Amino acid sequence: MWTNFHSHSDYCDGKGALKDYLDAATKAGIKYIGLSSHAPVPFACKWCMKKEALPLYLQEIESLKKTFPAMEIYKGLEIDFIPGIVSPADFMTGLDYTIGSIHFVDSFEGNPWEIDNTLQVFKEGLSKIFHNNSRAAVTRYYESTREMILKTPPDLLGHLDKIKIHNTQEIFFEESESWYQHEIEKTIKAVKGTKIIVEVNTRGLYKKKSPTTYPSPWILEIIRDCKIPITLSSDAHNPDDLTKEFQSTAALLKDIGFKNLSILKSGIWKEMPFTEHGLDR
């Protein structure tokens, strides 16, 4: 049995209605699931939920709990952190949990820079904001991540190192560089002092946008050493994505030395033993 607490429906940029994800979860034997569409932001965003849709989203999830009584269904949002603009603290009411993620870093021409948009958009922001200084841009990304961790901590930290997404097309930085590893270590140290659970996200793998999970295996080793809890998710944007690359990633996590995955059960985050085939019941 698997669980998944990161999925996106047609309330934002996902394909399929909320019920489609729960139907797929039933077929996959998932008994604990969180629905987590992208939260609204106070500026134009094609892939975010509209502010006026949020009450309906929450109501629909409540209604679906009656349709799927054998499943524990939790209300979540993936919430962006942009200092002074939006943060997980803005969406605490009515949710069972929050995912905090960084998709935007600073801005140019009056618009927040979306770091995981197209390569062209990434390079434009890198040029106009950071004068093609990749180190400065990546450092700012992790500074924002730590600010979120310390000021408005979410329940789950989403795709920690997604800033690496464009390295498969052009090399903007090397993960082996000492300055980069220092940024990671500082960020993991910030997480250690909180109750945050780090998400191990498989979307980069099955979408062929990263050769490794978010975060990379060497970062997971640091997380292991710091005894920080993890959860496994697929960041599903399609009902068929709910458990993609879970078996291979679970095997990786076992090899690294993780023994438990954190899941929401009976409304409480609990650590459960797992194998490469799912939770060890």
C-alpha positions as CSV (number, residue, x, y, z in Angstrom):
1,M,0.0,0.0,0.0
2,W,1.2,3.5,-1.0
3,T,0.2,6.9,0.1
4,N,0.5,10.3,-1.6
5,F,0.0,13.8,-0.3
6,H,1.0,15.8,-3.3
7,S,-1.4,15.9,-6.3
8,H,-2.9,18.5,-8.6
9,S,-6.4,18.5,-10.0
10,D,-8.2,20.6,-12.6
11,Y,-8.6,23.3,-9.9
12,C,-5.1,24.3,-10.9
13,D,-2.9,22.8,-13.6
14,G,-3.7,19.1,-13.1
15,K,-5.6,16.9,-15.5
16,G,-8.8,15.4,-14.1
17,A,-11.3,16.2,-11.4
18,L,-10.7,15.5,-7.7
19,K,-12.9,12.4,-8.0
20,D,-10.7,11.0,-10.8
21,Y,-7.7,11.0,-8.4
22,L,-9.6,9.2,-5.7
23,D,-10.8,6.6,-8.3
24,A,-7.2,6.1,-9.3
25,A,-6.2,5.9,-5.7
26,T,-8.8,3.2,-5.0
27,K,-7.5,1.1,-7.9
28,A,-3.9,1.6,-6.6
29,G,-4.8,0.5,-3.1
30,I,-4.1,3.9,-1.6
31,K,-5.9,4.3,1.7
32,Y,-4.4,7.7,2.8
33,I,-4.3,10.5,0.3
34,G,-3.9,14.3,0.3
35,L,-5.2,16.6,-2.4
36,S,-3.0,19.6,-2.8
37,S,-3.8,21.9,-5.7
38,H,-1.6,25.0,-6.2
39,A,-2.8,27.8,-3.9
40,P,-4.0,31.1,-5.3
41,V,-1.4,33.9,-5.6
42,P,-2.1,37.6,-5.9
43,F,-0.9,38.0,-9.5
44,A,-1.6,36.4,-12.8
45,C,-0.6,32.7,-12.8
46,K,-1.8,30.2,-15.3
47,W,-1.2,27.1,-13.1
48,C,-2.5,28.4,-9.8
49,M,-6.0,28.0,-8.4
50,K,-8.3,31.0,-8.7
51,K,-9.0,32.7,-5.4
52,E,-12.7,32.4,-5.8
53,A,-12.4,28.6,-6.4
54,L,-10.9,27.9,-3.0
55,P,-14.1,27.5,-1.0
56,L,-15.6,25.2,-3.6
57,Y,-12.4,23.1,-3.6
58,L,-12.5,22.6,0.1
59,Q,-16.3,21.9,0.0
60,E,-15.8,19.3,-2.7
61,I,-13.1,17.4,-0.8
62,E,-15.4,17.3,2.2
63,S,-18.2,15.9,0.0
64,L,-15.9,13.3,-1.6
65,K,-15.1,11.9,1.9
66,K,-18.6,10.6,2.0
67,T,-18.3,9.0,-1.5
68,F,-15.0,7.2,-0.5
69,P,-15.6,6.2,3.2
70,A,-12.9,3.5,3.1
71,M,-10.2,6.1,2.3
72,E,-8.7,8.8,4.5
73,I,-8.8,12.0,2.4
74,Y,-7.0,15.1,3.5
75,K,-7.3,18.7,2.4
76,G,-4.1,20.4,1.4
77,L,-2.6,23.0,-0.8
78,E,0.8,23.5,-2.3
79,I,1.6,27.1,-1.3
80,D,4.2,29.4,-2.7
81,F,6.5,31.4,-0.6
82,I,7.3,34.9,-2.0
83,P,8.5,37.3,0.8
84,G,5.9,40.0,1.4
85,I,3.5,38.5,-1.2
86,V,2.3,35.0,-0.3
87,S,3.3,32.3,2.2
88,P,1.9,29.1,3.8
89,A,0.7,31.3,6.7
90,D,-1.9,32.8,4.4
91,F,-3.8,29.5,4.0
92,M,-3.9,27.7,7.4
93,T,-7.7,27.9,7.8
94,G,-9.7,24.9,6.6
95,L,-6.7,22.7,5.7
96,D,-5.4,19.5,7.1
97,Y,-1.8,20.2,6.0
98,T,0.3,22.5,3.8
99,I,3.1,22.0,1.3
100,G,5.5,24.9,1.1
101,S,7.4,25.3,-2.2
102,I,9.5,27.8,-4.0
103,H,8.5,28.4,-7.6
104,F,9.4,32.1,-7.8
105,V,12.6,34.0,-7.0
106,D,12.6,37.8,-7.1
107,S,11.1,39.5,-10.1
108,F,11.8,41.3,-13.4
109,E,9.7,43.7,-15.4
110,G,7.1,43.6,-12.6
111,N,6.6,39.9,-12.7
112,P,7.9,37.2,-10.3
113,W,10.5,35.0,-11.9
114,E,9.2,31.4,-12.3
115,I,12.3,29.3,-11.9
116,D,10.7,26.0,-13.2
117,N,9.1,27.5,-16.3
118,T,10.7,27.0,-19.7
119,L,14.4,27.2,-20.2
120,Q,13.9,30.5,-22.1
121,V,12.1,32.0,-19.1
122,F,14.7,30.7,-16.7
123,K,17.5,32.2,-18.8
124,E,15.7,35.5,-19.1
125,G,15.3,35.9,-15.4
126,L,18.8,34.7,-14.7
127,S,20.0,37.4,-17.1
128,K,17.8,40.3,-16.1
129,I,17.8,39.8,-12.3
130,F,21.2,38.1,-11.6
131,H,23.2,39.2,-14.7
132,N,23.8,35.5,-15.6
133,N,25.3,34.8,-12.2
134,S,23.9,31.3,-11.5
135,R,25.5,31.1,-8.1
136,A,23.7,34.3,-7.0
137,A,20.4,33.0,-8.3
138,V,20.7,29.6,-6.7
139,T,21.8,31.2,-3.4
140,R,18.8,33.4,-3.5
141,Y,16.5,30.4,-4.1
142,Y,17.9,28.7,-0.9
143,E,17.8,31.9,1.1
144,S,14.0,32.1,0.3
145,T,13.6,28.5,1.2
146,R,15.2,29.0,4.6
147,E,13.2,32.2,5.2
148,M,10.0,30.1,4.6
149,I,11.2,27.4,6.9
150,L,12.0,29.7,9.7
151,K,9.1,32.3,9.4
152,T,6.1,30.3,8.0
153,P,7.0,26.6,8.3
154,P,4.7,24.3,6.2
155,D,4.0,20.7,7.2
156,L,5.8,19.4,4.1
157,L,8.7,21.0,2.3
158,G,8.1,20.5,-1.4
159,H,10.7,19.5,-4.0
160,L,13.6,21.0,-2.1
161,D,16.1,21.3,-4.9
162,K,13.9,22.0,-7.9
163,I,16.2,24.8,-8.9
164,K,18.3,22.1,-10.6
165,I,15.5,21.3,-13.1
166,H,17.2,23.0,-16.1
167,N,20.6,21.4,-15.5
168,T,19.5,18.6,-17.8
169,Q,19.5,21.0,-20.8
170,E,22.3,23.3,-19.8
171,I,24.7,23.1,-16.9
172,F,24.1,26.2,-14.7
173,F,25.9,24.8,-11.6
174,E,27.4,21.6,-10.4
175,E,25.9,19.9,-7.3
176,S,29.5,19.0,-6.3
177,E,30.5,22.6,-5.9
178,S,31.3,23.5,-2.3
179,W,29.2,26.7,-2.3
180,Y,26.2,24.7,-3.5
181,Q,26.7,22.0,-0.9
182,H,27.0,24.7,1.8
183,E,23.6,26.1,0.8
184,I,22.1,22.7,1.1
185,E,23.7,22.1,4.5
186,K,22.4,25.4,5.8
187,T,18.9,24.6,4.5
188,I,18.8,21.1,6.0
189,K,20.1,22.6,9.3
190,A,17.2,25.0,9.2
191,V,14.7,22.2,8.7
192,K,16.2,20.2,11.6
193,G,15.0,22.7,14.1
194,T,11.4,22.4,13.0
195,K,8.6,19.8,12.7
196,I,8.8,20.0,8.9
197,I,8.7,16.7,6.9
198,V,10.8,16.7,3.7
199,E,9.0,15.5,0.6
200,V,10.9,13.0,-1.7
201,N,9.3,13.9,-5.0
202,T,9.4,11.6,-8.0
203,R,8.0,13.9,-10.7
204,G,11.3,14.9,-12.2
205,L,12.1,11.2,-12.7
206,Y,8.9,10.1,-14.6
207,K,8.7,13.4,-16.5
208,K,12.4,13.0,-17.6
209,K,13.3,16.4,-16.2
210,S,15.8,15.1,-13.6
211,P,17.9,12.0,-13.4
212,T,17.3,11.9,-9.7
213,T,14.6,12.6,-7.2
214,Y,13.9,16.0,-5.6
215,P,16.0,16.1,-3.5
216,S,19.1,14.3,-4.9
217,P,20.3,11.1,-3.2
218,W,23.4,12.9,-1.6
219,I,21.0,15.4,0.0
220,L,18.8,12.6,1.3
221,E,21.9,11.2,3.0
222,I,22.3,14.5,4.9
223,I,18.6,14.4,5.8
224,R,19.0,10.8,7.1
225,D,21.9,11.8,9.2
226,C,19.9,14.7,10.7
227,K,17.0,12.3,11.5
228,I,14.6,14.5,9.6
229,P,11.3,12.7,8.6
230,I,10.4,12.2,4.9
231,T,7.4,11.4,2.9
232,L,7.1,10.0,-0.6
233,S,5.1,11.7,-3.3
234,S,4.7,11.9,-7.0
235,D,3.5,15.5,-7.4
236,A,0.8,14.0,-9.6
237,H,-0.7,16.2,-12.3
238,N,-2.6,13.2,-13.8
239,P,-4.5,10.5,-11.9
240,D,-2.2,7.9,-13.5
241,D,0.8,9.6,-11.9
242,L,-0.1,8.8,-8.3
243,T,2.5,6.1,-7.7
244,K,5.0,6.6,-10.5
245,E,8.6,5.7,-9.7
246,F,7.5,4.8,-6.1
247,Q,9.0,1.3,-6.1
248,S,12.4,2.4,-7.4
249,T,12.5,5.4,-5.1
250,A,11.5,3.4,-2.1
251,A,14.3,0.9,-2.9
252,L,16.7,3.9,-3.1
253,L,15.5,5.2,0.3
254,K,16.0,1.8,1.9
255,D,19.5,1.7,0.5
256,I,20.3,5.1,1.9
257,G,19.1,3.9,5.3
258,F,15.6,5.3,5.8
259,K,13.3,3.0,7.7
260,N,10.1,5.1,7.8
261,L,7.8,7.3,5.7
262,S,5.6,9.9,7.3
263,I,1.9,9.8,6.5
264,L,-1.2,11.4,7.7
265,K,-3.2,8.8,9.5
266,S,-6.2,9.6,11.8
267,G,-5.3,13.2,11.3
268,I,-1.8,12.9,12.7
269,W,1.5,12.7,11.0
270,K,2.9,9.3,11.8
271,E,6.1,7.5,10.8
272,M,5.4,4.1,9.2
273,P,7.9,1.4,8.2
274,F,8.0,0.7,4.4
275,T,9.5,-1.6,1.9
276,E,10.1,-1.2,-1.9
277,H,6.5,-2.4,-2.3
278,G,4.9,0.1,0.0
279,L,4.1,0.6,3.6
280,D,5.0,-2.4,5.7
281,R,1.7,-3.3,7.3
